[in-house]
Amino acid sequence: RAFPYVTLNNLNFLDMPGYIAGTNNQLFESRSAWYDLACEIDSSKIKLSKDESEDFNHPEDEPYYQMDLSFIQRIVARIKNKNIYDFEIKYCFSAYVQSLLDLALSEDE
C-alpha cells in the first residue's frame, strides 16, 4: 500500500505488513521502528532502520541495487523540480513494485 502523505494524526498505516509512506515531519526520521528504509528527498540519502541495518549492511551487493537507485533518483529529481503530482508518485511506485515482482517471478521459472 502507498500513502503519499501521512501525518501524526493518523498512524494506522504502521499496522500494515508493508507500506510506502511520504511525510515531511522530521519526527518520523527519529522513529526508526516506524520504517525499514527512509528516503530523505532534500539530501537524496537513504537511511536504514537500526533493525534492518544489522542484516543489510551492503545494499550495493543486492541484485537490483542499480535498478532501484536509478528509479529513486528519477523520482527524487522530479520531486525536487516540482515536476510530479502525488498520484504520479503513487503510480510510479506501484508500477515499479509490479515490475520487480514480475522480474522475480520470471527468474523463479
N, C-alpha and C positions, 0 to 999 in steps of 0.2 A: 504494500500500500504506500502511496505517496501523499504526503501532507506538505504542500508547498510553503505554508506559513503556519507555524504553531506558536502559541503563547503560554504563559504560565497559568492562565485561567483554565486551560483545558489540556491536561496531560494524559488523556485517555489513550493516546497512541502508544504510550510506554508499555501498555499491557499487551500489545500486539506482538506476535512472534517475529515479525520482520517489517521494517518500515524505512522510508526515506522522509526526513523532515527538514524543513527550512525554517530558520529563525534569525533574527538579528539581536537577540538577547544574549549578552555576554555570560549570563548565569549558566546557560546550557554547556558552555565550554568547560566550566569548572566542575560540572557534574558528570564525570566520566562513566558513571553507572547508567546514564541515560543514552549512551551511544557506544557503538563498536568502533566507528570511524567518523571523524568530524572533518569537514572540509571548510576551511576559512577562505571565503571568497576574496576579501580585501588583500590578503597576503599570499593567496594561492598555495596555502600549505594544507597538508593532510595530517591529521593527528589521530593516532590510535588510542583507544581507551587503555587504561592500565591492565585490565583483564585480558584484552585481546593482544596486547603487545608482547606478552610472555610467549605466546605461541606463534607470533607472526613478526619475527624480527627483520626479515629481509623481503619486503613486498616485491622488490625488483626481480626476485627469483621466481615469482609466481608466473604461470604460463601466459596469462593475458594482461600482464602488467602494462606493457606498451600500449595495448589497445585501450585499457582503462584510462591511462594517463592522457592519451590523445583525446578521448571522449571528454574527460573532465576539463581539460584545458580549453576545448572549444566552448563548452558550456560557460565556464568562468569568464572567458573573453566576452561572450555575448552578454553576460550579466553585467560585467564592468562597463561595457559600452551602452548599457540600457537598450539592448537590441533584441530583447526576448521577453515574452509575457509569461506569467505563471503557468498558464495552461500548456504553453510550449515546453517549459521545463519539465512539467509532469509527463507530457507526451514523450519527450526525448529520453527520459529515464525509463519509462515503460517500454519503449521500443528497444532501448539498449539492453535492458534486462532480458527481454524476449529473445533478442539476437544471441545473447550469451547462453540462454537456456537451449536454444536451437543448436548452437555450436556444441555445447556439452553433450546434448543427446545424440548428435550425429557422430561424435567421437566414440560414444559407447557402443555403437552398432558395429 
